[in-house]
């Protein structure tokens, strides 16, 4: 049994699993999806131009490449247009989902 559990844990690590959670900035607001996951912008060193609305916060752990992919998917689902403030923390990453004001 222990060997099976170890095998499953190693297998999930090697396949690049990641888990992501989302916390809305305002529990009374939700936004319709308008940007596909592949079009979600990731701002690392610059800030977006124009006014923005903070949609919420993402937290994730696991394979860094998968986390970015999942962050984009979750940002899109929640009505975001971009991800800012991507920051590492022990064992994972956090970021903020924003939406450009119309």
C-alpha positions in Angstrom: 0.0 0.0 0.0 2.8 2.4 0.9 4.5 1.7 -2.5 1.3 2.4 -4.3 0.8 5.7 -2.5 4.5 6.7 -3.2 4.1 5.8 -6.8 0.9 7.9 -7.2 2.5 10.9 -5.5 5.6 10.6 -7.7 3.5 10.1 -10.8 1.4 13.2 -10.1 4.5 15.3 -9.5 6.1 14.1 -12.8 3.0 14.7 -14.8 2.9 18.3 -13.7 -0.2 18.5 -11.7 -1.1 21.8 -10.1 -4.0 23.0 -8.0 -5.4 26.5 -8.2 -7.9 28.4 -6.1 -9.7 31.7 -6.7 -11.0 34.2 -4.2 -13.2 37.1 -5.5 -12.3 40.7 -4.6 -16.0 41.5 -4.1 -18.4 38.7 -3.1 -21.3 40.7 -4.5 -19.9 41.0 -8.0 -19.3 38.5 -10.8 -18.1 39.1 -14.3 -19.0 37.4 -17.6 -16.2 35.7 -19.5 -15.0 37.7 -22.4 -11.3 36.8 -22.9 -10.2 33.3 -23.8 -7.6 31.6 -21.6 -5.0 31.8 -24.4 -5.5 35.6 -24.6 -5.2 36.4 -20.9 -2.2 38.7 -20.6 0.4 38.1 -17.9 2.0 41.3 -16.7 5.3 40.7 -14.9 7.4 43.8 -15.1 4.9 46.4 -16.4 1.4 47.4 -15.4 -1.5 47.5 -17.8 -2.5 50.9 -19.3 -5.9 52.3 -18.5 -8.3 51.7 -15.6 -8.8 48.2 -14.2 -11.1 46.4 -11.9 -9.7 43.9 -9.5 -11.6 40.6 -10.0 -9.9 38.5 -7.4 -6.8 36.6 -6.2 -5.4 33.3 -7.5 -3.3 30.9 -5.4 -1.7 27.7 -6.8 0.9 25.1 -6.1 2.6 22.5 -8.2 4.5 22.6 -11.5 5.1 26.3 -12.3 4.4 25.9 -16.0 1.0 24.3 -15.2 0.2 26.9 -12.6 0.5 29.7 -15.2 -1.7 27.7 -17.6 -4.3 27.1 -14.9 -4.1 30.7 -13.7 -5.0 31.8 -17.3 -7.9 29.4 -17.4 -9.3 30.5 -14.1 -8.9 34.2 -14.9 -10.8 33.7 -18.1 -13.6 31.8 -16.3 -13.9 34.6 -13.7 -14.2 37.3 -16.4 -10.7 38.6 -16.2 -8.6 40.1 -19.0 -5.1 39.8 -17.4 -3.0 38.6 -14.5 -0.8 40.9 -12.5 1.4 40.7 -9.4 2.5 37.1 -9.9 4.5 36.3 -6.8 6.1 33.1 -5.5 5.6 31.9 -2.0 6.9 28.7 -0.4 5.4 25.9 -2.4 3.4 28.0 -4.8 2.4 31.2 -6.5 -0.2 34.0 -6.0 -1.5 36.5 -8.5 -4.3 39.1 -9.0 -6.9 38.8 -11.8 -7.9 42.1 -13.3 -10.5 43.3 -15.9 -10.0 46.3 -18.1 -12.7 48.9 -17.5 -15.0 49.4 -20.6 
